[in-house]
Amino acid sequence: MVATQPYLWHQSGLRILEFLYEGLSRGYRADANFLIYFFDQLYFTHQLPWYYPFFLIGVTTPEPLVFLAALSLVSLIWVRKGTSAVALFALNALFILGLGLLPGAVLHDGVRQMLPALPFLAATAGAGFYTLGEWLFSLAHRSTQLQTVAHLRGKLVGVLGLLILFSPALDLYLCHPFQLSFYNRFVGGVRGAYQRGLELTYSMEAFTPEFLEALNTKLPENSVVNASFANFMFNYYQREGRLRADIMISDAESSDYYILLNRRSVLAPRERLLMNGSKPIYLAEQLAGVPLVAVFEVKTPGQ
């Protein structure tokens, strides 16, 4: 840790203590413990139900991979081959997710805090794929007709791989470029997750080049725009020349247009009313019919 972080090379003892303090106290500090939107309720980390990290990984991972990971755990009971490797993968994944149960753990921003568990989850799913492939091969090997097929094992593995990967590949295509907002079918996909009160978009990936180009094309000249908590991003886009220079970014309530990222954990009452349909959407980036970011025309008549 020290070798790869030049900041820790000087005053190492003090800065390591600082690092530990910042990490261990974060869940109790108002400046770093952000609200989490979960089933239409707002929580701080210490208020979340204990199953939150396991649930979130379960509903944001493609279903075939969840199934294969579960199969590999079940196979520990009745398949002796490779059990130590499977146990190693599974225990690493569970250990990382289990850290979310500790006092002071920070779990905002969806699965971002749990990303280290995903490679081990994928490896566990790989073990499940092996188990399923072996079972299918033994089943096919009992058929006298299939025994005459050349390279039967390889062909079975190829077909099984295509079947397993078809659904995740399709979801990847349908969600592009908003894969960070993906939910699987255990909660009804993206639309079902939104209707059930789960947070859909944490990051600002909804501000795509196409969305910025639509703003440049459709907003009238010298429009005053309020982007709420994302104003700093639009100031950045303007400095980079991606947003028209005549558009004024302002915190004033008397703006012409309101740009609202649909991150429900930080929406104020007025913003919730807008997202719930108090005004028609002027422009939006949507996924499965759910607006990730919406633009509302809020200027009063005669302005």
C-alpha positions as MATLAB code, in Angstrom:
seq = 'MVATQPYLWHQSGLRILEFLYEGLSRGYRADANFLIYFFDQLYFTHQLPWYYPFFLIGVTTPEPLVFLAALSLVSLIWVRKGTSAVALFALNALFILGLGLLPGAVLHDGVRQMLPALPFLAATAGAGFYTLGEWLFSLAHRSTQLQTVAHLRGKLVGVLGLLILFSPALDLYLCHPFQLSFYNRFVGGVRGAYQRGLELTYSMEAFTPEFLEALNTKLPENSVVNASFANFMFNYYQREGRLRADIMISDAESSDYYILLNRRSVLAPRERLLMNGSKPIYLAEQLAGVPLVAVFEVKTPGQ';
ca = [
       0.000    0.000    0.000;
       2.764    2.432    0.919;
       4.923    1.531   -2.089;
       2.184    2.305   -4.617;
       0.998    5.588   -3.053;
       3.622    8.366   -3.167;
       1.480   10.418   -0.766;
       2.356    7.888    1.958;
       6.100    8.081    1.344;
       6.399   11.201    3.524;
       5.218   11.330    7.131;
       4.148    7.724    6.590;
       2.989    6.975   10.132;
       0.818   10.067   10.407;
      -0.664    9.660    6.941;
      -1.466    5.988    7.455;
      -3.332    6.975   10.632;
      -5.099    9.672    8.606;
      -6.021    7.061    5.984;
      -7.441    4.745    8.642;
      -9.393    7.564   10.287;
     -10.882    8.727    6.982;
     -11.959    5.193    6.133;
     -13.271    4.057    9.504;
     -15.119    7.283   10.321;
     -16.709    7.874    6.938;
     -19.952    6.112    7.769;
     -20.491    8.458   10.724;
     -19.574   11.786    9.077;
     -22.242   13.928    7.432;
     -19.828   15.138    4.747;
     -19.080   11.606    3.497;
     -22.110    9.464    4.436;
     -24.527   10.048    1.559;
     -28.171    9.052    1.433;
     -29.159    5.790   -0.271;
     -32.498    5.336   -2.049;
     -33.771    1.799   -1.445;
     -37.358    0.638   -2.019;
     -38.725    4.185   -1.968;
     -36.996    4.993    1.333;
     -33.950    7.117    2.104;
     -31.283    5.537    4.332;
     -27.885    6.335    5.701;
     -25.470    3.419    5.581;
     -26.004    2.389    9.202;
     -29.783    2.294    8.632;
     -29.739   -0.102    5.684;
     -31.072   -3.663    6.114;
     -28.281   -6.181    6.607;
     -28.930   -7.938    3.302;
     -28.447   -4.789    1.181;
     -24.990   -5.593   -0.323;
     -25.986   -9.174   -1.184;
     -29.327   -8.062   -2.624;
     -27.796   -5.328   -4.763;
     -25.188   -7.643   -6.268;
     -27.919  -10.222   -6.884;
     -30.157   -7.836   -8.849;
     -27.440   -6.037  -10.832;
     -25.630   -9.174  -12.058;
     -27.012  -10.995  -15.128;
     -29.265  -13.840  -14.002;
     -27.302  -16.663  -15.721;
     -24.172  -15.689  -13.780;
     -26.099  -15.599  -10.494;
     -27.525  -19.035  -11.312;
     -24.089  -20.460  -12.144;
     -22.543  -19.013   -8.977;
     -25.338  -20.591   -6.904;
     -24.847  -23.881   -8.747;
     -21.146  -23.887   -7.914;
     -21.956  -23.451   -4.215;
     -24.462  -26.293   -4.328;
     -21.927  -28.442   -6.166;
     -19.551  -28.129   -3.200;
     -21.813  -30.610   -1.436;
     -21.910  -33.347   -4.064;
     -18.919  -32.734   -6.395;
     -15.503  -33.378   -4.886;
     -13.384  -32.140   -7.797;
     -12.016  -28.604   -7.438;
     -13.864  -27.826   -4.222;
     -10.946  -25.920   -2.710;
     -10.802  -23.504   -5.665;
     -14.573  -22.962   -5.616;
     -14.489  -22.365   -1.867;
     -11.658  -19.850   -2.312;
     -13.595  -17.884   -4.955;
     -16.855  -17.941   -3.020;
     -15.323  -17.019    0.329;
     -13.500  -14.053   -1.198;
     -16.741  -12.752   -2.730;
     -18.688  -13.280    0.503;
     -15.908  -11.735    2.586;
     -15.937   -8.515    0.559;
     -19.736   -8.279    0.639;
     -19.677   -9.131    4.333;
     -17.594   -6.013    5.000;
     -20.792   -4.089    4.305;
     -22.216   -5.511    7.529;
     -19.530   -3.906    9.690;
     -20.206   -0.686   11.632;
     -19.120    2.348    9.646;
     -19.205    0.606    6.264;
     -20.055    2.930    3.361;
     -22.408    1.547    0.703;
     -23.644    4.493   -1.336;
     -23.348    4.697   -5.148;
     -24.813    1.282   -5.907;
     -22.292   -1.514   -6.421;
     -19.313    0.854   -6.695;
     -18.140    0.085   -3.164;
     -18.531   -3.659   -3.821;
     -16.691   -3.922   -7.147;
     -13.820   -6.039   -5.702;
     -16.330   -8.859   -5.142;
     -17.259   -9.126   -8.819;
     -14.131  -10.933  -10.138;
     -14.593  -13.598   -7.461;
     -18.290  -13.834   -8.295;
     -17.368  -14.326  -11.962;
     -14.844  -17.025  -11.019;
     -17.470  -18.763   -8.877;
     -19.866  -18.632  -11.838;
     -17.118  -20.141  -13.989;
     -16.931  -23.072  -11.599;
     -20.698  -23.459  -11.915;
     -20.349  -23.430  -15.705;
     -17.815  -26.254  -15.442;
     -20.144  -28.274  -13.203;
     -23.091  -27.780  -15.547;
     -20.976  -28.693  -18.567;
     -19.729  -31.883  -16.901;
     -23.285  -32.881  -15.982;
     -24.523  -32.316  -19.548;
     -21.584  -34.267  -20.959;
     -22.238  -37.248  -18.675;
     -25.918  -37.096  -19.624;
     -25.146  -36.935  -23.348;
     -22.547  -39.692  -23.032;
     -25.286  -42.124  -22.040;
     -26.871  -41.762  -25.470;
     -25.434  -44.195  -28.002;
     -26.227  -41.799  -30.833;
     -24.387  -38.885  -29.219;
     -21.370  -41.068  -28.434;
     -20.599  -41.154  -32.166;
     -20.382  -37.333  -32.384;
     -16.797  -36.144  -32.760;
     -15.520  -33.659  -30.160;
     -18.769  -33.955  -28.238;
     -17.463  -32.259  -25.101;
     -16.198  -29.199  -26.973;
     -19.423  -28.836  -28.924;
     -21.535  -29.112  -25.789;
     -19.426  -26.485  -24.034;
     -19.705  -24.179  -27.049;
     -23.492  -24.477  -27.244;
     -23.834  -24.079  -23.471;
     -21.612  -20.989  -23.545;
     -23.729  -19.393  -26.260;
     -26.921  -20.116  -24.334;
     -25.530  -18.732  -21.084;
     -24.064  -15.595  -22.667;
     -27.007  -14.758  -24.946;
     -29.067  -13.037  -22.244;
     -26.200  -10.907  -20.804;
     -25.083   -9.948  -24.326;
     -28.633   -8.925  -25.233;
     -28.945   -6.868  -22.029;
     -25.602   -5.221  -22.773;
     -26.870   -4.203  -26.187;
     -30.270   -2.997  -24.950;
     -28.760   -0.920  -22.113;
     -25.990    0.687  -24.152;
     -24.618    3.212  -23.311;
     -26.278    3.136  -19.889;
     -24.967   -0.199  -18.593;
     -24.340    1.386  -15.177;
     -28.130    1.570  -14.746;
     -28.686   -2.146  -15.441;
     -30.968   -4.306  -13.293;
     -31.745   -7.936  -14.036;
     -35.113   -9.655  -14.344;
     -35.242  -10.657  -10.674;
     -36.676   -7.167  -10.075;
     -38.301   -6.739  -13.469;
     -35.372   -5.209  -15.310;
     -34.697   -1.482  -15.437;
     -38.363   -0.475  -15.505;
     -39.327   -2.877  -12.719;
     -36.459   -1.696  -10.516;
     -37.534    1.913  -10.987;
     -41.161    1.122  -10.173;
     -40.086   -0.776   -7.053;
     -38.185    2.244   -5.761;
     -34.577    1.323   -6.505;
     -32.008    3.916   -7.549;
     -31.492    3.844  -11.288;
     -28.631    6.191  -12.114;
     -25.854    7.102   -9.676;
     -23.228    8.548  -11.972;
     -23.603   11.175  -14.682;
     -23.268    8.779  -17.609;
     -26.670    9.984  -18.847;
     -25.015   13.223  -20.004;
     -24.013   11.619  -23.282;
     -22.549   13.449  -26.293;
     -25.923   12.945  -27.984;
     -27.710   14.606  -25.056;
     -25.344   17.593  -25.143;
     -25.823   17.877  -28.890;
     -29.603   17.869  -28.387;
     -29.231   20.726  -25.898;
     -27.108   22.662  -28.373;
     -29.673   22.090  -31.105;
     -32.959   22.615  -29.268;
     -32.349   25.215  -26.564;
     -33.107   28.773  -27.707;
     -30.328   31.325  -27.851;
     -29.225   32.789  -24.486;
     -31.251   30.242  -22.502;
     -30.784   30.205  -18.730;
     -30.350   26.639  -17.500;
     -30.348   25.242  -13.964;
     -28.958   21.714  -13.703;
     -29.364   21.450   -9.915;
     -26.502   19.476   -8.330;
     -24.976   18.864  -11.791;
     -24.351   22.521  -12.660;
     -20.618   22.022  -12.233;
     -20.661   19.372  -14.980;
     -22.342   21.675  -17.483;
     -19.898   24.450  -16.629;
     -17.155   21.942  -17.439;
     -18.791   20.965  -20.744;
     -19.050   24.628  -21.654;
     -15.359   25.244  -20.917;
     -14.526   22.226  -23.086;
     -16.603   23.589  -25.975;
     -19.167   20.777  -25.840;
     -22.005   23.092  -24.785;
     -22.928   26.334  -26.558;
     -21.259   29.381  -25.058;
     -24.443   31.492  -25.036;
     -26.244   29.091  -22.682;
     -26.071   30.450  -19.137;
     -25.694   27.912  -16.311;
     -27.291   29.323  -13.153;
     -28.527   28.249   -9.725;
     -31.359   30.775   -9.933;
     -34.925   29.491   -9.631;
     -35.968   31.868  -12.414;
     -34.194   29.812  -15.066;
     -35.740   28.960  -18.424;
     -34.937   25.252  -18.312;
     -34.278   22.769  -15.535;
     -31.981   19.798  -16.235;
     -32.538   17.033  -13.746;
     -30.523   13.854  -13.328;
     -32.940   11.240  -12.019;
     -30.886   10.278   -8.966;
     -33.702   10.027   -6.468;
     -31.485    9.902   -3.373;
     -30.644   13.603   -3.816;
     -33.826   15.054   -5.322;
     -35.478   17.931   -3.461;
     -39.315   18.034   -3.150;
     -39.649   20.402   -6.113;
     -37.461   18.121   -8.219;
     -39.489   15.062   -7.236;
     -42.634   16.844   -8.414;
     -40.999   17.543  -11.749;
     -39.909   13.924  -12.201;
     -43.368   12.710  -11.181;
     -44.972   14.648  -14.015;
     -45.897   18.096  -12.694;
     -44.510   19.492  -15.966;
     -44.078   17.808  -19.356;
     -40.572   16.678  -20.261;
     -38.998   18.933  -22.868;
     -36.062   16.634  -23.628;
     -34.754   13.423  -22.063;
     -32.334   10.514  -22.188;
     -34.344    7.371  -21.408;
     -33.676    3.717  -20.734;
     -36.564    1.235  -21.001;
     -38.965    4.164  -20.916;
     -37.496    5.578  -17.688;
     -35.890    9.043  -17.893;
     -32.300    9.035  -16.666;
     -31.990   12.756  -17.237;
     -34.836   15.097  -18.157;
     -35.073   18.713  -19.252;
     -38.108   20.735  -18.170;
     -39.202   24.105  -19.513;
     -39.892   26.104  -16.357;
     -40.020   29.711  -17.552;
     -43.348   31.416  -16.902;
     -45.446   32.820  -19.777;
     -44.403   36.336  -20.781;
     -40.782   35.968  -19.675;
];
